[in-house]
Amino acid sequence: MGGTILNMITVAIGSALGLLIGGRLPARIQESVVTGLGLVTLFVGFSNAGETGNVIIPLLSIATGAIIGELLGIDKALEGLAGWLQTRFASRENVGGRTPLQDTPVEDDARARFVTGFVTASLVFCIGPLTFVGSIQDGMGLPIGFQQLAIKSVLDGFAGMAFAASFGIGVSFSLLTVLVVQGGLALAGSVLGNFMSTPMINEMTAVGGLMLIGLGLVLLDIKRPRMANFLPALVIAPLLVALAGALGINIYPF
């Protein structure tokens, strides 16, 4: 869990610095920062998506995961959680010099920024290969696991600063997501050991890459897919690899 705790600390520090900086940046600069984040997210997404050895696996995973996510309403539930957090802990955040306690468009904008910051940061911080591999190995007590999460922590710290500068305090609450996801993987690693093969990790990484591409589209304001509803795909991908192995199906024919 040491790597997860370090990751939470760097995200907290980065978010705090972003909040200090963001309040002093004109709207046009914040817009440009978000555009830059979108472009980088697309780049990372395409890079991770290329880890697949058979595009059928991420295709089936994304399609099936989206159906499950829509039926469960994951995106709506996550936005509901973000909305509750905003109301409970950040409803007095000052936006544009006006109080957000009034039922005004400013309040609606503050809520939208909080939800977007929380959901986007949560997904970006938790759907990469360093998250999966590093957390599991860190839970197993392997030094390489902590090293991988240390690298991820530095990257997430800078990303948290950029996100918080643009979206506000909602990004800080992504600490909860990091704790649950990475802490859960570390716990699973400590109990089950290295329970994922390299092909399983690669396909999960590819699916995460496709989800990052979707987040890039959101940040660039091109399209707003409900990306949280694709989260089940991250579980389906390694299960498909394991099922294929159990049935003796070669998923990498080339």
SELOFI-329755 format. One record per residue (C-alpha): residue number from 0; residue in one letter; x, y negated, z negated. Coordinates in steps of 0.5 Angstrom, whole numbers, plus 500, padded with zeros to 3 digits. Each point is the difference from the previous one (the first is absolute). Example, Ala and Ser with C-alpha at 12.3 -4.5 7.8 and 13.67 -1.06 7.14 Angstrom:
BEGIN
<rec pos="0" code="A" X="525" Y="509" Z="484"/>
<rec pos="1" code="S" X="502" Y="493" Z="502"/>
//
This chain:
BEGIN
<rec pos="0" code="M" X="500" Y="500" Z="500"/>
<rec pos="1" code="G" X="506" Y="495" Z="499"/>
<rec pos="2" code="G" X="500" Y="499" Z="508"/>
<rec pos="3" code="T" X="492" Y="498" Z="499"/>
<rec pos="4" code="I" X="501" Y="495" Z="494"/>
<rec pos="5" code="L" X="506" Y="497" Z="504"/>
<rec pos="6" code="N" X="496" Y="499" Z="506"/>
<rec pos="7" code="M" X="494" Y="497" Z="496"/>
<rec pos="8" code="I" X="505" Y="495" Z="497"/>
<rec pos="9" code="T" X="503" Y="498" Z="507"/>
<rec pos="10" code="V" X="493" Y="499" Z="502"/>
<rec pos="11" code="A" X="498" Y="496" Z="494"/>
<rec pos="12" code="I" X="506" Y="495" Z="501"/>
<rec pos="13" code="G" X="499" Y="500" Z="508"/>
<rec pos="14" code="S" X="492" Y="498" Z="499"/>
<rec pos="15" code="A" X="502" Y="495" Z="494"/>
<rec pos="16" code="L" X="505" Y="496" Z="505"/>
<rec pos="17" code="G" X="495" Y="501" Z="505"/>
<rec pos="18" code="L" X="495" Y="496" Z="496"/>
<rec pos="19" code="L" X="505" Y="495" Z="498"/>
<rec pos="20" code="I" X="502" Y="499" Z="508"/>
<rec pos="21" code="G" X="493" Y="501" Z="503"/>
<rec pos="22" code="G" X="496" Y="494" Z="496"/>
<rec pos="23" code="R" X="506" Y="495" Z="503"/>
<rec pos="24" code="L" X="499" Y="503" Z="507"/>
<rec pos="25" code="P" X="495" Y="496" Z="505"/>
<rec pos="26" code="A" X="495" Y="505" Z="504"/>
<rec pos="27" code="R" X="503" Y="500" Z="506"/>
<rec pos="28" code="I" X="507" Y="503" Z="497"/>
<rec pos="29" code="Q" X="496" Y="505" Z="496"/>
<rec pos="30" code="E" X="496" Y="502" Z="507"/>
<rec pos="31" code="S" X="507" Y="501" Z="503"/>
<rec pos="32" code="V" X="503" Y="504" Z="494"/>
<rec pos="33" code="V" X="493" Y="505" Z="501"/>
<rec pos="34" code="T" X="502" Y="500" Z="508"/>
<rec pos="35" code="G" X="507" Y="502" Z="498"/>
<rec pos="36" code="L" X="498" Y="505" Z="495"/>
<rec pos="37" code="G" X="495" Y="503" Z="505"/>
<rec pos="38" code="L" X="505" Y="501" Z="506"/>
<rec pos="39" code="V" X="505" Y="503" Z="495"/>
<rec pos="40" code="T" X="495" Y="505" Z="497"/>
<rec pos="41" code="L" X="498" Y="502" Z="508"/>
<rec pos="42" code="F" X="508" Y="501" Z="501"/>
<rec pos="43" code="V" X="500" Y="505" Z="494"/>
<rec pos="44" code="G" X="494" Y="503" Z="501"/>
<rec pos="45" code="F" X="502" Y="502" Z="507"/>
<rec pos="46" code="S" X="506" Y="502" Z="498"/>
<rec pos="47" code="N" X="497" Y="505" Z="494"/>
<rec pos="48" code="A" X="495" Y="502" Z="505"/>
<rec pos="49" code="G" X="506" Y="503" Z="505"/>
<rec pos="50" code="E" X="501" Y="505" Z="494"/>
<rec pos="51" code="T" X="495" Y="505" Z="502"/>
<rec pos="52" code="G" X="502" Y="506" Z="504"/>
<rec pos="53" code="N" X="493" Y="501" Z="503"/>
<rec pos="54" code="V" X="496" Y="494" Z="501"/>
<rec pos="55" code="I" X="494" Y="505" Z="499"/>
<rec pos="56" code="I" X="501" Y="500" Z="493"/>
<rec pos="57" code="P" X="499" Y="493" Z="498"/>
<rec pos="58" code="L" X="494" Y="500" Z="505"/>
<rec pos="59" code="L" X="496" Y="505" Z="497"/>
<rec pos="60" code="S" X="503" Y="497" Z="493"/>
<rec pos="61" code="I" X="498" Y="493" Z="502"/>
<rec pos="62" code="A" X="493" Y="502" Z="503"/>
<rec pos="63" code="T" X="498" Y="505" Z="494"/>
<rec pos="64" code="G" X="503" Y="495" Z="495"/>
<rec pos="65" code="A" X="496" Y="494" Z="503"/>
<rec pos="66" code="I" X="493" Y="504" Z="500"/>
<rec pos="67" code="I" X="501" Y="502" Z="492"/>
<rec pos="68" code="G" X="502" Y="493" Z="498"/>
<rec pos="69" code="E" X="494" Y="497" Z="504"/>
<rec pos="70" code="L" X="496" Y="505" Z="496"/>
<rec pos="71" code="L" X="503" Y="499" Z="493"/>
<rec pos="72" code="G" X="500" Y="492" Z="501"/>
<rec pos="73" code="I" X="507" Y="500" Z="498"/>
<rec pos="74" code="D" X="502" Y="493" Z="503"/>
<rec pos="75" code="K" X="493" Y="497" Z="497"/>
<rec pos="76" code="A" X="502" Y="503" Z="493"/>
<rec pos="77" code="L" X="507" Y="497" Z="501"/>
<rec pos="78" code="E" X="497" Y="493" Z="502"/>
<rec pos="79" code="G" X="495" Y="501" Z="494"/>
<rec pos="80" code="L" X="506" Y="501" Z="495"/>
<rec pos="81" code="A" X="504" Y="494" Z="503"/>
<rec pos="82" code="G" X="494" Y="496" Z="499"/>
<rec pos="83" code="W" X="499" Y="502" Z="493"/>
<rec pos="84" code="L" X="507" Y="499" Z="498"/>
<rec pos="85" code="Q" X="500" Y="493" Z="504"/>
<rec pos="86" code="T" X="493" Y="498" Z="495"/>
<rec pos="87" code="R" X="503" Y="503" Z="494"/>
<rec pos="88" code="F" X="507" Y="498" Z="500"/>
<rec pos="89" code="A" X="501" Y="494" Z="506"/>
<rec pos="90" code="S" X="493" Y="497" Z="501"/>
<rec pos="91" code="R" X="504" Y="493" Z="497"/>
<rec pos="92" code="E" X="505" Y="500" Z="505"/>
<rec pos="93" code="N" X="500" Y="493" Z="503"/>
<rec pos="94" code="V" X="500" Y="500" Z="507"/>
<rec pos="95" code="G" X="500" Y="493" Z="504"/>
<rec pos="96" code="G" X="500" Y="496" Z="494"/>
<rec pos="97" code="R" X="492" Y="502" Z="499"/>
<rec pos="98" code="T" X="498" Y="505" Z="494"/>
<rec pos="99" code="P" X="498" Y="507" Z="503"/>
<rec pos="100" code="L" X="494" Y="501" Z="495"/>
<rec pos="101" code="Q" X="495" Y="496" Z="504"/>
<rec pos="102" code="D" X="497" Y="504" Z="505"/>
<rec pos="103" code="T" X="503" Y="497" Z="506"/>
<rec pos="104" code="P" X="504" Y="502" Z="507"/>
<rec pos="105" code="V" X="506" Y="499" Z="496"/>
<rec pos="106" code="E" X="498" Y="505" Z="495"/>
<rec pos="107" code="D" X="499" Y="505" Z="505"/>
<rec pos="108" code="D" X="506" Y="498" Z="504"/>
<rec pos="109" code="A" X="504" Y="502" Z="493"/>
<rec pos="110" code="R" X="496" Y="506" Z="499"/>
<rec pos="111" code="A" X="502" Y="502" Z="507"/>
<rec pos="112" code="R" X="507" Y="498" Z="500"/>
<rec pos="113" code="F" X="501" Y="504" Z="493"/>
<rec pos="114" code="V" X="496" Y="507" Z="503"/>
<rec pos="115" code="T" X="505" Y="499" Z="506"/>
<rec pos="116" code="G" X="506" Y="499" Z="496"/>
<rec pos="117" code="F" X="498" Y="506" Z="496"/>
<rec pos="118" code="V" X="498" Y="505" Z="505"/>
<rec pos="119" code="T" X="506" Y="498" Z="505"/>
<rec pos="120" code="A" X="505" Y="500" Z="495"/>
<rec pos="121" code="S" X="498" Y="507" Z="497"/>
<rec pos="122" code="L" X="500" Y="503" Z="506"/>
<rec pos="123" code="V" X="507" Y="498" Z="503"/>
<rec pos="124" code="F" X="503" Y="502" Z="493"/>
<rec pos="125" code="C" X="497" Y="507" Z="500"/>
<rec pos="126" code="I" X="500" Y="503" Z="507"/>
<rec pos="127" code="G" X="507" Y="500" Z="502"/>
<rec pos="128" code="P" X="505" Y="506" Z="500"/>
<rec pos="129" code="L" X="504" Y="497" Z="494"/>
<rec pos="130" code="T" X="494" Y="500" Z="496"/>
<rec pos="131" code="F" X="499" Y="508" Z="501"/>
<rec pos="132" code="V" X="507" Y="503" Z="500"/>
<rec pos="133" code="G" X="503" Y="495" Z="495"/>
<rec pos="134" code="S" X="494" Y="501" Z="495"/>
<rec pos="135" code="I" X="500" Y="507" Z="500"/>
<rec pos="136" code="Q" X="507" Y="501" Z="500"/>
<rec pos="137" code="D" X="500" Y="495" Z="494"/>
<rec pos="138" code="G" X="495" Y="504" Z="496"/>
<rec pos="139" code="M" X="505" Y="506" Z="501"/>
<rec pos="140" code="G" X="505" Y="496" Z="497"/>
<rec pos="141" code="L" X="505" Y="500" Z="506"/>
<rec pos="142" code="P" X="504" Y="494" Z="501"/>
<rec pos="143" code="I" X="499" Y="499" Z="507"/>
<rec pos="144" code="G" X="493" Y="499" Z="499"/>
<rec pos="145" code="F" X="501" Y="494" Z="495"/>
<rec pos="146" code="Q" X="505" Y="497" Z="505"/>
<rec pos="147" code="Q" X="495" Y="500" Z="506"/>
<rec pos="148" code="L" X="495" Y="497" Z="495"/>
<rec pos="149" code="A" X="505" Y="495" Z="498"/>
<rec pos="150" code="I" X="501" Y="498" Z="508"/>
<rec pos="151" code="K" X="492" Y="500" Z="500"/>
<rec pos="152" code="S" X="500" Y="495" Z="494"/>
<rec pos="153" code="V" X="504" Y="495" Z="503"/>
<rec pos="154" code="L" X="496" Y="500" Z="507"/>
<rec pos="155" code="D" X="493" Y="500" Z="496"/>
<rec pos="156" code="G" X="503" Y="494" Z="496"/>
<rec pos="157" code="F" X="501" Y="496" Z="506"/>
<rec pos="158" code="A" X="494" Y="502" Z="503"/>
<rec pos="159" code="G" X="496" Y="499" Z="494"/>
<rec pos="160" code="M" X="503" Y="493" Z="500"/>
<rec pos="161" code="A" X="498" Y="498" Z="507"/>
<rec pos="162" code="F" X="493" Y="503" Z="499"/>
<rec pos="163" code="A" X="499" Y="496" Z="493"/>
<rec pos="164" code="A" X="502" Y="494" Z="504"/>
<rec pos="165" code="S" X="494" Y="501" Z="505"/>
<rec pos="166" code="F" X="495" Y="504" Z="496"/>
<rec pos="167" code="G" X="501" Y="498" Z="493"/>
<rec pos="168" code="I" X="499" Y="503" Z="494"/>
<rec pos="169" code="G" X="496" Y="506" Z="502"/>
<rec pos="170" code="V" X="507" Y="503" Z="503"/>
<rec pos="171" code="S" X="502" Y="501" Z="492"/>
<rec pos="172" code="F" X="495" Y="505" Z="499"/>
<rec pos="173" code="S" X="503" Y="505" Z="505"/>
<rec pos="174" code="L" X="504" Y="502" Z="494"/>
<rec pos="175" code="L" X="494" Y="504" Z="498"/>
<rec pos="176" code="T" X="500" Y="503" Z="507"/>
<rec pos="177" code="V" X="508" Y="502" Z="499"/>
<rec pos="178" code="L" X="499" Y="502" Z="493"/>
<rec pos="179" code="V" X="494" Y="505" Z="502"/>
<rec pos="180" code="V" X="503" Y="503" Z="507"/>
<rec pos="181" code="Q" X="508" Y="500" Z="499"/>
<rec pos="182" code="G" X="499" Y="502" Z="492"/>
<rec pos="183" code="G" X="495" Y="506" Z="503"/>
<rec pos="184" code="L" X="505" Y="502" Z="505"/>
<rec pos="185" code="A" X="505" Y="500" Z="495"/>
<rec pos="186" code="L" X="496" Y="504" Z="495"/>
<rec pos="187" code="A" X="499" Y="505" Z="505"/>
<rec pos="188" code="G" X="507" Y="501" Z="502"/>
<rec pos="189" code="S" X="502" Y="501" Z="493"/>
<rec pos="190" code="V" X="494" Y="505" Z="499"/>
<rec pos="191" code="L" X="501" Y="503" Z="507"/>
<rec pos="192" code="G" X="507" Y="499" Z="502"/>
<rec pos="193" code="N" X="501" Y="498" Z="508"/>
<rec pos="194" code="F" X="493" Y="503" Z="502"/>
<rec pos="195" code="M" X="501" Y="496" Z="507"/>
<rec pos="196" code="S" X="504" Y="503" Z="506"/>
<rec pos="197" code="T" X="503" Y="495" Z="505"/>
<rec pos="198" code="P" X="495" Y="501" Z="505"/>
<rec pos="199" code="M" X="494" Y="498" Z="495"/>
<rec pos="200" code="I" X="504" Y="494" Z="498"/>
<rec pos="201" code="N" X="501" Y="498" Z="507"/>
<rec pos="202" code="E" X="493" Y="501" Z="502"/>
<rec pos="203" code="M" X="498" Y="496" Z="494"/>
<rec pos="204" code="T" X="505" Y="495" Z="502"/>
<rec pos="205" code="A" X="497" Y="499" Z="507"/>
<rec pos="206" code="V" X="493" Y="500" Z="497"/>
<rec pos="207" code="G" X="502" Y="494" Z="496"/>
<rec pos="208" code="G" X="503" Y="497" Z="506"/>
<rec pos="209" code="L" X="494" Y="500" Z="503"/>
<rec pos="210" code="M" X="497" Y="497" Z="494"/>
<rec pos="211" code="L" X="505" Y="494" Z="500"/>
<rec pos="212" code="I" X="499" Y="498" Z="507"/>
<rec pos="213" code="G" X="492" Y="499" Z="498"/>
<rec pos="214" code="L" X="502" Y="496" Z="495"/>
<rec pos="215" code="G" X="505" Y="496" Z="505"/>
<rec pos="216" code="L" X="494" Y="499" Z="504"/>
<rec pos="217" code="V" X="496" Y="497" Z="494"/>
<rec pos="218" code="L" X="506" Y="495" Z="498"/>
<rec pos="219" code="L" X="500" Y="498" Z="507"/>
<rec pos="220" code="D" X="493" Y="499" Z="500"/>
<rec pos="221" code="I" X="499" Y="504" Z="506"/>
<rec pos="222" code="K" X="495" Y="505" Z="497"/>
<rec pos="223" code="R" X="498" Y="502" Z="493"/>
<rec pos="224" code="P" X="499" Y="507" Z="499"/>
<rec pos="225" code="R" X="498" Y="503" Z="494"/>
<rec pos="226" code="M" X="507" Y="503" Z="498"/>
<rec pos="227" code="A" X="499" Y="503" Z="493"/>
<rec pos="228" code="N" X="495" Y="505" Z="503"/>
<rec pos="229" code="F" X="506" Y="503" Z="504"/>
<rec pos="230" code="L" X="503" Y="502" Z="494"/>
<rec pos="231" code="P" X="498" Y="507" Z="500"/>
<rec pos="232" code="A" X="504" Y="501" Z="506"/>
<rec pos="233" code="L" X="506" Y="500" Z="496"/>
<rec pos="234" code="V" X="498" Y="506" Z="496"/>
<rec pos="235" code="I" X="497" Y="504" Z="506"/>
<rec pos="236" code="A" X="506" Y="499" Z="504"/>
<rec pos="237" code="P" X="505" Y="504" Z="496"/>
<rec pos="238" code="L" X="494" Y="505" Z="498"/>
<rec pos="239" code="L" X="499" Y="501" Z="508"/>
<rec pos="240" code="V" X="508" Y="502" Z="500"/>
<rec pos="241" code="A" X="499" Y="505" Z="495"/>
<rec pos="242" code="L" X="494" Y="503" Z="503"/>
<rec pos="243" code="A" X="504" Y="501" Z="506"/>
<rec pos="244" code="G" X="506" Y="503" Z="497"/>
<rec pos="245" code="A" X="495" Y="505" Z="496"/>
<rec pos="246" code="L" X="497" Y="502" Z="507"/>
<rec pos="247" code="G" X="506" Y="500" Z="503"/>
<rec pos="248" code="I" X="499" Y="495" Z="505"/>
<rec pos="249" code="N" X="506" Y="496" Z="503"/>
<rec pos="250" code="I" X="498" Y="493" Z="500"/>
<rec pos="251" code="Y" X="507" Y="498" Z="503"/>
<rec pos="252" code="P" X="499" Y="504" Z="506"/>
<rec pos="253" code="F" X="506" Y="495" Z="504"/>
//
